[in-house]
């Protein structure tokens, strides 16, 4: 049985937008969606055939507010058919006894904090290898600049955080308006900007960042002129919560309307950051897709190839046939079509995620649109992202 993965839409009042809801064709009143959780250990699923003849705008979803409270009202119609991943038959669905340790997020970010993830487990933090695929042009910071004064960088972050906490208290006490607070912080940061210490990189559409090394500084940046929608990213990572894995040093002076601010871990950031020049060169982490095979009916590209997870991009021009593909998480990046197995046929809708079980014997994927063979842009192709996890001995590659 093929399953539809119910997306969990995370509201992000300081850096979200409406790109994700529009891509999924969902009508959601709050436009500040920063992330859609497309797959993780707590995901809920519905047999995909139950959505037959249902408009994409009526597909079920879950909304998570800034306090991590879940609104599942859009699931009511399917209440008796919704299952947690943990309730599925692991061997049949995933080909192993546990849910794959994978978290998949579809993100729209208009500026995130300066952060790192550790390479190894520490007393306070767990590692979180991750990789990003940019759907559109992006702007990020990646690695430390060479020959910087690391102590001055740390001092700058601490001074901004100290001022942020002071101003936050003033707003909460009604001694200062939120507008005045944001202006004061912005002016201070303009004169003392941590961006001076890190590499700023413009990434072209469909570039890849492999951030599995650990300990490398990174952030997603904001630029209304260059990337008006923010960074549109499909990211795959190990399934570890931010609270246990993300170490932040600078949140760009952001305040919520009530004056609240994000808690930072500046000392931990500087204790765990990699300082070697080679690791901090952006080109170490930036990759391009690799063409695996191209035939008249379809094209297959490798996007991520790590020891933690893998992901392929399949462009279906007409149809694609394969036997015993194994477990695949399927995300429809563009287009529409159908997924046919020996047991059923389901519709594939743009922006939606599906689980193809490990024990599926025969698979056919058909594009709903006709592709002009002379059109090298493949604008009418059905584009799928296929994520999975297999052991790869990188030392032998």
C-alpha positions as CSV (number, residue, x, y, z in Angstrom):
1,X,0.0,0.0,0.0
2,X,1.2,3.5,-0.9
3,X,0.9,6.1,1.8
4,X,0.3,9.9,1.7
5,X,2.5,11.6,4.3
6,X,0.5,14.3,6.2
7,X,2.7,17.4,6.2
8,X,3.3,19.2,9.4
9,X,3.4,22.9,8.7
10,X,5.6,24.8,11.1
11,X,4.7,28.5,11.6
12,X,7.7,30.8,11.8
13,X,6.6,34.3,12.6
14,X,10.0,35.9,12.1
15,X,11.2,34.2,8.9
16,X,8.4,32.2,7.2
17,X,6.2,33.0,4.2
18,X,3.5,31.6,1.9
19,X,5.6,29.7,-0.7
20,X,5.1,26.3,0.8
21,X,1.3,26.5,1.2
22,X,1.0,27.9,-2.3
23,X,3.2,25.0,-3.7
24,X,0.9,22.5,-2.0
25,X,-2.2,24.5,-3.1
26,X,-3.4,24.7,0.5
27,X,-5.5,27.6,1.7
28,X,-4.1,28.4,5.1
29,X,-4.9,31.8,6.8
30,X,-1.5,32.2,8.4
31,X,1.1,32.8,5.7
32,X,4.1,32.6,7.9
33,X,5.0,29.0,7.3
34,X,8.7,28.3,7.5
35,X,8.9,24.6,7.2
36,X,6.9,21.6,6.2
37,X,7.9,18.3,7.9
38,X,7.6,15.8,5.0
39,X,9.0,12.8,6.9
40,X,10.2,12.0,10.4
41,X,9.7,9.4,13.1
42,X,6.4,11.0,14.4
43,X,4.9,11.5,10.9
44,X,1.3,10.5,10.3
45,X,0.2,8.8,7.1
46,X,-3.0,8.0,5.2
47,X,-3.5,5.3,2.5
48,X,-3.0,7.4,-0.6
49,X,-5.9,5.8,-2.5
50,X,-8.4,7.5,-0.1
51,X,-7.5,10.8,-1.6
52,X,-8.7,9.8,-5.1
53,X,-10.9,12.4,-6.6
54,X,-10.0,14.9,-3.8
55,X,-8.7,18.3,-4.8
56,X,-5.2,19.0,-3.7
57,X,-6.5,22.1,-1.8
58,X,-8.5,19.7,0.4
59,X,-5.6,17.3,1.3
60,X,-5.1,16.9,5.0
61,X,-2.3,18.6,6.9
62,X,-1.2,19.6,10.5
63,X,-0.3,23.1,11.6
64,X,2.3,23.6,14.4
65,X,2.3,27.0,16.1
66,X,5.3,28.8,17.6
67,X,4.7,27.0,20.9
68,X,4.8,23.6,19.2
69,X,1.1,23.1,19.7
70,X,-0.5,21.0,16.9
71,X,-3.8,21.8,15.1
72,X,-5.0,18.6,13.5
73,X,-8.5,19.9,12.6
74,X,-7.8,19.2,8.9
75,X,-7.4,15.5,9.7
76,X,-10.9,15.0,11.1
77,X,-12.3,13.6,7.9
78,X,-9.7,10.9,7.9
79,X,-9.5,10.2,11.6
80,X,-10.1,6.5,11.5
81,X,-7.6,6.0,8.6
82,X,-4.7,8.1,10.0
83,X,-1.7,6.1,11.3
84,X,1.6,6.9,12.9
85,X,4.7,5.6,11.1
86,X,5.5,3.6,14.2
87,X,2.2,1.6,13.8
88,X,3.1,0.4,10.3
89,X,4.8,-3.0,9.6
90,X,8.4,-2.0,9.6
91,X,9.9,-4.8,7.5
92,X,7.2,-4.4,4.8
93,X,7.4,-0.7,4.6
94,X,11.1,0.1,5.3
95,X,12.9,-3.2,4.8
96,X,14.3,-3.0,8.4
97,X,13.0,-3.2,11.9
98,X,13.0,0.5,12.6
99,X,11.9,3.7,10.9
100,X,14.8,5.2,9.0
101,X,16.6,7.9,11.0
102,X,15.7,10.6,8.5
103,X,14.1,14.0,8.8
104,X,12.9,15.7,5.6
105,X,11.9,19.3,5.5
106,X,10.7,21.6,2.8
107,X,11.7,25.1,4.0
108,X,11.2,28.8,3.2
109,X,13.7,30.8,5.2
110,X,14.1,34.6,5.1
111,X,17.1,34.6,7.4
112,X,18.1,32.2,10.1
113,X,20.5,32.3,13.1
114,X,24.3,31.7,12.9
115,X,24.7,28.0,14.0
116,X,26.6,24.8,13.9
117,X,26.0,21.1,14.5
118,X,28.6,19.0,16.2
119,X,30.4,16.2,14.4
120,X,30.3,13.8,17.4
121,X,27.9,13.4,20.4
122,X,28.9,15.6,23.3
123,X,27.6,15.9,26.9
124,X,25.1,18.5,25.7
125,X,24.5,18.0,22.0
126,X,23.8,15.3,19.4
127,X,25.2,15.5,15.9
128,X,22.8,16.3,13.0
129,X,24.3,15.7,9.6
130,X,22.2,17.5,6.9
131,X,22.2,18.4,3.3
132,X,20.3,21.1,1.3
133,X,19.0,21.2,-2.2
134,X,18.1,24.7,-3.4
135,X,15.0,24.9,-5.5
136,X,15.7,28.6,-6.4
137,X,18.7,30.9,-6.1
138,X,19.8,31.2,-2.5
139,X,22.0,33.2,-0.2
140,X,23.8,31.6,2.8
141,X,26.8,32.0,5.0
142,X,29.1,29.0,5.1
143,X,32.3,28.7,7.1
144,X,34.6,31.2,8.7
145,X,36.6,33.7,6.7
146,X,40.4,33.1,6.8
147,X,42.6,34.9,9.2
148,X,39.7,36.4,11.4
149,X,40.1,37.2,15.0
150,X,37.9,34.5,16.5
151,X,37.9,36.3,19.9
152,X,36.6,39.5,18.4
153,X,33.9,37.4,16.6
154,X,32.8,35.9,19.9
155,X,32.9,39.3,21.6
156,X,30.7,40.7,18.9
157,X,28.1,37.9,19.2
158,X,28.0,38.3,23.0
159,X,27.6,42.0,22.9
160,X,24.6,41.7,20.5
161,X,23.1,39.1,22.7
162,X,23.5,41.2,25.8
163,X,21.9,44.2,24.2
164,X,19.1,41.9,22.8
165,X,18.2,40.7,26.3
166,X,18.3,44.2,27.8
167,X,16.0,45.6,25.1
168,X,13.7,42.5,25.4
169,X,13.1,43.3,29.0
170,X,12.4,46.9,28.2
171,X,9.7,45.9,25.7
172,X,8.1,43.5,28.1
173,X,8.0,46.2,30.8
174,X,6.4,48.6,28.2
175,X,9.4,50.9,28.6
176,X,10.0,50.7,24.9
177,X,7.9,49.9,21.9
178,X,8.8,47.0,19.7
179,X,9.4,49.3,16.8
180,X,12.0,51.3,18.8
181,X,13.6,48.1,20.1
182,X,14.0,46.7,16.6
183,X,15.4,49.9,15.3
184,X,18.0,50.2,18.1
185,X,19.1,46.6,17.6
186,X,19.3,47.1,13.8
187,X,21.5,50.2,14.2
188,X,23.8,48.5,16.6
189,X,24.2,45.4,14.4
190,X,24.9,47.7,11.4
191,X,28.0,49.0,13.2
192,X,29.0,45.6,14.7
193,X,28.0,42.9,12.2
194,X,29.0,39.3,12.7
195,X,28.8,38.9,8.9
196,X,32.3,40.3,8.8
197,X,33.6,37.0,10.1
198,X,31.9,34.5,7.9
199,X,31.8,33.6,4.2
200,X,28.7,34.9,2.4
201,X,27.8,32.8,-0.7
202,X,25.2,33.2,-3.5
203,X,24.0,29.8,-4.7
204,X,22.5,29.3,-8.1
205,X,19.3,27.3,-8.5
206,X,19.6,23.6,-7.9
207,X,23.0,23.8,-6.1
208,X,23.6,21.4,-3.2
209,X,25.2,22.0,0.2
210,X,26.5,18.9,1.9
211,X,26.7,19.9,5.6
212,X,27.4,16.4,7.0
213,X,30.9,17.2,8.1
214,X,29.8,18.8,11.4
215,X,31.2,21.8,13.2
216,X,30.9,24.1,10.2
217,X,29.3,27.5,10.6
218,X,26.2,28.1,8.5
219,X,23.1,30.2,8.1
220,X,20.4,31.1,5.6
221,X,20.4,34.8,4.7
222,X,17.8,37.4,3.7
223,X,17.9,39.6,0.6
224,X,14.6,41.0,-0.7
225,X,16.1,42.1,-4.0
226,X,18.0,38.9,-4.8
227,X,15.7,36.3,-3.3
228,X,12.3,37.9,-2.6
229,X,10.8,34.5,-1.4
230,X,13.8,33.8,0.8
231,X,15.7,30.5,0.6
232,X,13.6,27.7,-0.9
233,X,15.3,24.6,0.3
234,X,14.6,20.8,0.4
235,X,16.7,19.5,3.2
236,X,17.4,16.0,4.5
237,X,19.0,15.3,7.8
238,X,19.2,12.8,10.6
239,X,16.1,12.8,12.7
240,X,17.3,14.8,15.7
241,X,15.4,17.7,17.3
242,X,16.8,21.3,17.1
243,X,16.8,21.5,20.8
244,X,19.3,18.7,21.1
245,X,21.5,19.5,18.1
246,X,21.5,23.1,17.0
247,X,24.1,25.5,18.6
248,X,23.4,29.1,17.9
249,X,25.6,32.2,18.4
250,X,23.7,35.0,16.7
251,X,20.0,35.5,15.9
252,X,20.3,38.8,14.0
253,X,18.6,40.8,16.8
254,X,15.2,39.3,16.0
255,X,12.4,40.0,18.5
256,X,8.9,38.7,18.5
257,X,6.1,41.3,18.8
258,X,6.0,40.8,22.6
259,X,9.7,41.4,22.9
260,X,10.7,37.7,23.3
261,X,14.0,36.5,21.8
262,X,15.7,33.2,21.0
263,X,18.0,31.6,23.6
264,X,21.6,31.3,22.2
265,X,24.5,29.0,23.1
266,X,27.4,31.3,22.2
267,X,30.1,29.6,24.4
268,X,29.1,26.2,23.0
269,X,29.2,27.5,19.5
270,X,32.8,28.7,19.8
271,X,33.9,25.6,21.7
272,X,32.6,23.2,18.9
273,X,33.2,25.2,15.7
274,X,35.8,23.9,13.3
275,X,38.5,26.5,12.6
276,X,40.7,24.8,10.0
277,X,40.9,26.7,6.7
278,X,40.2,23.7,4.5
279,X,36.9,22.8,6.2
280,X,35.8,26.4,6.2
281,X,36.1,26.9,2.4
282,X,32.6,27.0,1.0
283,X,33.6,24.9,-2.1
284,X,34.3,22.0,0.3
285,X,30.6,21.7,1.0
286,X,29.0,23.0,-2.2
287,X,28.1,20.3,-4.8
288,X,26.3,19.9,-8.1
289,X,23.9,17.2,-9.1
290,X,25.3,14.2,-10.9
291,X,23.7,12.7,-14.0
292,X,23.3,9.0,-13.5
293,X,21.3,8.0,-16.6
294,X,19.3,9.7,-19.3
295,X,17.0,8.0,-21.8
296,X,14.2,9.2,-24.0
297,X,11.5,8.7,-21.4
298,X,13.3,9.8,-18.2
299,X,16.4,11.2,-16.5
300,X,17.9,10.2,-13.2
301,X,20.2,12.5,-11.2
302,X,22.0,11.9,-7.9
303,X,21.5,14.8,-5.4
304,X,22.7,13.5,-2.0
305,X,25.1,10.6,-1.6
306,X,26.2,10.3,2.1
307,X,26.6,7.6,4.6
308,X,23.5,8.9,6.5
309,X,21.0,9.2,3.6
310,X,20.7,9.3,-0.2
311,X,18.5,11.2,-2.6
312,X,17.9,10.9,-6.3
313,X,15.9,13.3,-8.7
314,X,13.8,11.6,-11.3
315,X,12.5,13.6,-14.3
316,X,9.7,11.6,-15.9
317,X,9.1,12.8,-19.5
318,X,6.7,10.0,-20.4
319,X,6.9,7.0,-18.0
320,X,9.4,5.2,-15.8
321,X,9.3,1.5,-15.0
322,X,11.4,-0.3,-12.4
323,X,11.2,-3.6,-10.4
324,X,12.0,-3.9,-6.6
325,X,12.9,-0.3,-6.1
326,X,12.8,-0.7,-2.3
327,X,11.6,1.9,0.3
328,X,11.4,5.4,-1.2
329,X,10.1,8.7,0.2
330,X,8.7,10.4,-2.8
331,X,8.3,14.2,-3.0
332,X,6.6,15.8,-6.0
333,X,8.7,18.8,-6.8
334,X,6.9,19.7,-10.0
335,X,4.1,18.4,-12.2
336,X,1.5,15.7,-11.7
337,X,1.1,12.2,-12.7
338,X,0.4,8.7,-11.4
339,X,2.2,6.0,-9.4
340,X,1.2,2.5,-10.4
341,X,2.2,-0.7,-8.5
342,X,1.0,-4.3,-8.8
343,X,-1.8,-3.5,-6.4
344,X,-3.0,0.1,-7.0
345,X,-2.7,3.3,-8.8
346,X,-2.6,6.7,-7.1
347,X,-2.4,10.3,-8.2
348,X,0.8,12.3,-7.6
349,X,0.2,16.0,-6.7
350,X,2.7,18.9,-6.7
351,X,4.2,19.6,-3.3
352,X,3.0,16.3,-1.7
353,X,4.9,13.4,-0.1
354,X,4.3,9.7,-0.4
355,X,5.8,6.5,0.9
356,X,6.5,3.7,-1.5
357,X,6.9,0.5,0.6
358,X,10.0,-1.7,0.5
359,X,8.1,-4.8,-0.5
360,X,6.6,-3.3,-3.7
361,X,7.5,-5.5,-6.6
362,X,6.7,-3.4,-9.7
363,X,6.6,0.3,-10.1
364,X,5.4,2.5,-13.0
365,X,5.4,6.3,-12.8
366,X,3.5,8.2,-15.6
367,X,3.7,11.9,-16.4
368,X,0.3,13.5,-16.8
369,X,1.6,16.0,-19.3
370,X,3.1,15.7,-22.8
371,X,6.8,16.7,-23.0
372,X,8.1,18.3,-26.2
373,X,11.3,16.2,-27.0
374,X,12.9,19.4,-28.4
375,X,12.4,21.2,-25.1
376,X,15.7,20.8,-23.2
377,X,14.3,22.6,-20.2
378,X,11.8,19.8,-19.5
379,X,9.4,22.3,-18.1
380,X,6.5,19.8,-18.5
381,X,8.3,16.9,-16.9
382,X,7.1,15.2,-13.7
383,X,10.0,15.9,-11.2
384,X,10.3,13.6,-8.1
385,X,12.7,13.6,-5.3
386,X,13.4,10.0,-4.0
387,X,14.9,9.8,-0.6
388,X,16.1,6.6,1.1
389,X,18.8,5.2,3.3
390,X,21.3,2.5,2.5
391,X,24.6,1.7,4.0
392,X,27.5,3.0,1.9
393,X,31.1,2.4,2.7
394,X,32.5,5.7,1.6
395,X,36.1,4.5,2.2
396,X,35.7,2.0,-0.6
397,X,34.1,4.4,-3.1
